[in-house]
């Protein structure tokens, strides 16, 4: 039995170019949910075409309640909702996942890319792991490696594919749009992106082969903020220390622990941001 986990984010989905496209409750979000679901369905179909037996989708955007279950490929299952142990890659820790796909992903904070960010839409201007710039894709790839699960497919804008080559060089990548600015892109229509994603997932399915868990720690995570006071919020987390005017860092033995600490940091920082001044 070959099982694929799809981690589905929304900023890198077909047609998405600006905040209202991904903010729950807006008219644009309602529209883009259909294209997001189309991207995920295309990946499901492609993996099954390529020989996968099971596909589990982990909702990974914002409230983690964005995909339209009623439109989902009936051969898949979906994990939806928040407060999960491993957040965007929940499900990989149970020992039955052979490969993971990052669908609808994007580039990291402080880099070029459509809706580029890392966890927080704003406030964070850069994240580094052991000195390497870290997008959500890199953070999650380091986590799943500790469970012996390879990243086999990445979809998003064209800059996301470039980013993926740095953390999952073996993965098949699909660009559903080309970056113009953080809030603009040249977009392909859903019919075209669905065909491209399905073909790529079929190609990626044989790459889903579990390997020995990778223990590459310790991991030093550095985070830079856009305001000095956010450092104070972040250093409430034990082990997180100020390393510069707007930077903090911490070191932990595993990426599992480092990611959970990052979640704690971003949660505290998000509560220290005021609506107008940040």
HUHUDA-V632153 format. One record per residue. N is the residue number from 1. SS is DSSP state (A for helix, B for strand, O for the rest). PHI is phi as a letter, one per 40 degrees, with the letter a starting at -180 (999 if undefined). D_FIRST is the distance of its C-alpha to the first C-alpha in whole Angstrom. Layout:
N_SS_PHI_D_FIRST, N_SS_PHI_D_FIRST
This chain:
1_O_999_0, 2_O_b_4, 3_B_b_6, 4_B_b_10, 5_B_b_13, 6_B_b_16, 7_B_c_20, 8_B_b_22, 9_O_b_26, 10_O_b_29, 11_O_c_31, 12_O_c_29, 13_O_c_29, 14_O_d_30, 15_O_g_34, 16_O_c_34, 17_O_b_37, 18_O_a_39, 19_A_d_39, 20_A_c_40, 21_A_c_37, 22_O_b_35, 23_O_c_37, 24_O_d_36, 25_O_h_39, 26_O_c_40, 27_A_c_41, 28_A_c_39, 29_A_c_36, 30_A_d_35, 31_A_c_36, 32_A_c_33, 33_A_d_31, 34_A_c_30, 35_A_c_30, 36_A_d_27, 37_A_c_25, 38_A_c_25, 39_A_d_24, 40_A_c_21, 41_A_c_20, 42_A_c_21, 43_A_c_18, 44_A_d_15, 45_A_c_16, 46_A_c_16, 47_A_c_13, 48_A_c_12, 49_A_d_14, 50_O_c_13, 51_O_h_9, 52_O_c_7, 53_O_b_6, 54_B_b_8, 55_B_b_11, 56_B_b_13, 57_B_b_17, 58_B_b_19, 59_B_c_23, 60_O_b_25, 61_O_b_28, 62_O_f_31, 63_O_c_31, 64_O_f_27, 65_O_a_28, 66_O_b_29, 67_O_c_26, 68_O_c_27, 69_A_d_24, 70_A_c_26, 71_A_b_25, 72_O_c_22, 73_O_d_19, 74_O_c_18, 75_O_c_15, 76_O_b_14, 77_B_b_16, 78_B_b_18, 79_B_c_20, 80_O_b_23, 81_O_h_27, 82_O_b_28, 83_O_g_29, 84_O_b_25, 85_O_d_25, 86_O_b_23, 87_A_f_25, 88_A_c_23, 89_A_b_20, 90_O_d_20, 91_O_h_16, 92_A_c_15, 93_A_c_17, 94_A_c_15, 95_O_g_12, 96_O_b_9, 97_O_c_10, 98_O_c_9, 99_B_a_12, 100_B_b_15, 101_B_b_17, 102_B_b_21, 103_B_b_22, 104_O_g_26, 105_O_c_27, 106_O_a_30, 107_O_c_32, 108_O_c_34, 109_O_d_37, 110_O_g_40, 111_O_b_39, 112_O_c_39, 113_O_i_36, 114_O_c_36, 115_O_f_37, 116_O_d_36, 117_O_a_36, 118_O_b_34, 119_O_g_33, 120_O_c_37, 121_O_d_38, 122_O_b_41, 123_O_g_43, 124_B_c_41, 125_B_b_42, 126_B_a_40, 127_B_b_37, 128_B_b_36, 129_B_b_34, 130_O_f_36, 131_O_g_38, 132_B_c_35, 133_B_d_35, 134_O_b_32, 135_O_c_31, 136_A_c_28, 137_A_c_26, 138_A_c_27, 139_A_d_27, 140_A_c_24, 141_A_c_23, 142_A_c_24, 143_A_c_23, 144_A_c_19, 145_A_c_20, 146_O_c_21, 147_O_b_17, 148_O_g_16, 149_O_b_15, 150_B_c_16, 151_B_c_18, 152_B_b_17, 153_B_a_19, 154_B_b_22, 155_B_b_24, 156_B_i_28, 157_B_c_32, 158_A_c_32, 159_A_c_33, 160_A_c_30, 161_A_c_29, 162_A_c_31, 163_A_d_30, 164_A_c_27, 165_A_c_28, 166_A_c_29, 167_A_b_26, 168_O_a_23, 169_O_c_25, 170_O_c_22, 171_O_c_21, 172_B_c_21, 173_B_b_24, 174_B_b_26, 175_B_c_29, 176_B_c_30, 177_B_a_34, 178_B_b_36, 179_B_c_38, 180_B_b_42, 181_B_a_42, 182_O_c_41, 183_O_b_41, 184_B_a_41, 185_B_a_39, 186_B_c_39, 187_B_b_36, 188_O_c_34, 189_O_c_34, 190_A_d_31, 191_A_c_30, 192_A_c_30, 193_A_c_28, 194_A_c_25, 195_A_c_25, 196_A_c_25, 197_A_c_22, 198_A_c_20, 199_A_c_21, 200_A_c_20, 201_A_c_17, 202_A_c_16, 203_A_c_18, 204_A_c_16, 205_A_d_12, 206_O_c_12, 207_O_c_14, 208_O_c_11, 209_O_b_11, 210_O_c_12, 211_O_b_15, 212_O_c_18, 213_O_d_19, 214_O_c_23, 215_O_b_26, 216_O_b_28, 217_O_c_31, 218_O_c_33, 219_B_b_33, 220_B_b_36, 221_B_b_36, 222_B_b_39, 223_B_b_40, 224_B_b_43, 225_B_b_44, 226_O_c_47, 227_O_a_49, 228_O_c_51, 229_A_c_50, 230_A_c_47, 231_A_c_47, 232_A_c_48, 233_A_c_46, 234_A_c_43, 235_O_c_45, 236_O_c_45, 237_O_c_41, 238_O_d_42, 239_O_g_41, 240_O_c_42, 241_B_b_45, 242_B_c_47, 243_O_b_47, 244_O_a_49, 245_O_d_51, 246_O_b_48, 247_B_b_45, 248_B_b_43, 249_B_a_41, 250_B_a_39, 251_B_b_37, 252_B_b_34, 253_O_c_32, 254_O_b_29, 255_A_c_28, 256_A_d_26, 257_A_c_30, 258_A_c_31, 259_A_c_29, 260_A_c_30, 261_A_c_34, 262_A_c_34, 263_A_c_33, 264_A_c_36, 265_A_c_38, 266_A_c_37, 267_A_c_38, 268_A_c_41, 269_A_c_42, 270_A_c_41, 271_A_c_43, 272_O_c_46, 273_O_c_46, 274_O_c_49, 275_O_d_49, 276_O_c_52, 277_O_b_52, 278_O_g_49
